[in-house]
Amino acid sequence: MSVRIKRVYLVPEDTDGTRILVDRLWPRGLTKERAKVDLWLKDIAPSTELRKWFAHDAAKWVEFQERYAEELKSKGEPLALLKQKVSQGPVTLVYGAKDEAHNEAVILQRVLRHK
C-alpha cells in the first residue's frame, strides 16, 4: 500500500498515482489544471469548526490529532472511498497547508497505513 503526502502546490509527478485533495477548501490561486487532482474528497477534511480552531498552530497539534481522529469515526463513506482508492494503487494525498508536518494529510496517511 503506497500512500504519499505532498503539498498540492508542488509539481505533480507520474509517481504520484491518484492525487486526492483532502482539504475542505480549494487551494488559493491554483487552477484545476495545474493542481492535477483526480479526486477532491472534501468530506474527509476536518470540520470547518475544527479547522478554524486549529488554524495551523503547532502548539495545538496534539489536541488537533485527537479531535480529528474522533471526527473520522463519523466519516465512514469518504473514509471507505479513500481506502478503496488506496487498494487500487499508489495514492498521494495532497493538501494546501504550508506546514508539511502539521496537517490533516499526515493524520490520514497514518490512519491508512495502520488499518
C-alpha positions as CSV (number, residue, x, y, z in Angstrom):
1,M,0.0,0.0,0.0
2,S,1.6,3.2,-1.1
3,V,0.2,6.4,0.4
4,R,2.3,9.6,0.0
5,I,1.5,13.1,1.0
6,K,2.6,16.3,-0.6
7,R,1.6,20.0,-1.0
8,V,-0.8,20.5,-3.9
9,Y,1.4,23.4,-5.0
10,L,4.3,21.2,-5.8
11,V,4.7,19.9,-9.4
12,P,2.7,16.7,-10.0
13,E,4.8,13.7,-10.8
14,D,3.9,10.4,-12.6
15,T,4.8,8.6,-9.4
16,D,2.0,10.4,-7.5
17,G,-0.5,7.9,-8.7
18,T,-4.1,9.0,-7.9
19,R,-3.9,12.5,-6.5
20,I,-6.6,13.1,-3.8
21,L,-7.1,16.6,-2.4
22,V,-8.1,16.2,1.3
23,D,-8.8,19.9,2.1
24,R,-12.2,21.3,2.7
25,L,-11.4,24.4,0.7
26,W,-9.8,24.6,-2.8
27,P,-6.2,25.9,-2.6
28,R,-5.8,29.6,-3.2
29,G,-4.5,30.7,-6.5
30,L,-4.4,27.2,-8.0
31,T,-6.2,26.2,-11.2
32,K,-7.7,22.7,-11.5
33,E,-5.4,22.1,-14.5
34,R,-2.3,22.9,-12.5
35,A,-3.4,21.0,-9.4
36,K,-4.0,17.8,-11.4
37,V,-6.3,16.5,-8.7
38,D,-8.0,13.2,-9.6
39,L,-10.5,13.4,-6.7
40,W,-11.4,16.2,-4.3
41,L,-12.5,14.4,-1.1
42,K,-13.5,17.5,0.9
43,D,-15.9,15.5,3.2
44,I,-12.8,13.7,4.7
45,A,-11.3,17.0,5.8
46,P,-11.6,18.3,9.3
47,S,-14.9,20.2,10.0
48,T,-14.9,23.9,9.5
49,E,-15.0,24.4,13.3
50,L,-12.0,22.2,13.9
51,R,-10.1,23.7,11.0
52,K,-10.7,27.2,12.3
53,W,-9.8,26.3,15.9
54,F,-6.6,24.6,14.8
55,A,-5.5,27.5,12.5
56,H,-2.3,25.5,11.8
57,D,-1.0,26.3,15.3
58,A,1.7,23.7,16.0
59,A,1.0,24.2,19.8
60,K,-2.5,22.7,19.2
61,W,-1.2,19.7,17.1
62,V,-1.6,17.0,19.8
63,E,-5.2,18.0,20.5
64,F,-6.0,18.5,16.8
65,Q,-4.9,15.0,16.1
66,E,-7.2,13.6,18.8
67,R,-10.2,15.8,17.7
68,Y,-9.7,14.9,14.0
69,A,-9.4,11.2,14.8
70,E,-12.7,11.5,16.6
71,E,-14.3,13.2,13.6
72,L,-13.0,10.5,11.3
73,K,-15.1,7.9,13.2
74,S,-18.2,9.6,11.7
75,K,-16.8,9.8,8.1
76,G,-17.5,6.2,7.1
77,E,-18.4,6.8,3.4
78,P,-15.5,9.1,2.5
79,L,-13.0,7.1,4.5
80,A,-14.2,3.9,2.7
81,L,-13.8,5.6,-0.6
82,L,-10.3,6.7,0.3
83,K,-9.4,3.1,1.4
84,Q,-10.7,1.8,-1.8
85,K,-8.6,4.2,-3.9
86,V,-5.5,3.1,-1.9
87,S,-6.2,-0.6,-2.5
88,Q,-6.3,0.1,-6.3
89,G,-2.8,1.5,-6.5
90,P,-0.5,4.4,-5.4
91,V,-2.2,7.4,-3.9
92,T,-0.9,10.8,-3.0
93,L,-2.9,12.8,-0.5
94,V,-2.5,16.5,-1.5
95,Y,-3.1,19.4,0.8
96,G,-2.6,23.2,0.7
97,A,-1.1,23.9,4.1
98,K,2.4,25.4,4.3
99,D,3.2,23.3,7.3
100,E,4.2,19.9,6.0
101,A,4.3,18.3,9.4
102,H,1.1,19.5,11.0
103,N,-1.9,19.0,8.7
104,E,-4.7,16.5,8.1
105,A,-2.9,14.6,5.4
106,V,-0.3,13.5,7.9
107,I,-3.0,12.0,10.1
108,L,-4.9,10.4,7.2
109,Q,-1.7,8.8,6.0
110,R,-1.1,7.3,9.4
111,V,-4.7,6.0,9.6
112,L,-4.4,4.4,6.2
113,R,-1.1,2.7,6.9
114,H,-2.3,1.2,10.2
115,K,-5.7,-0.1,9.1
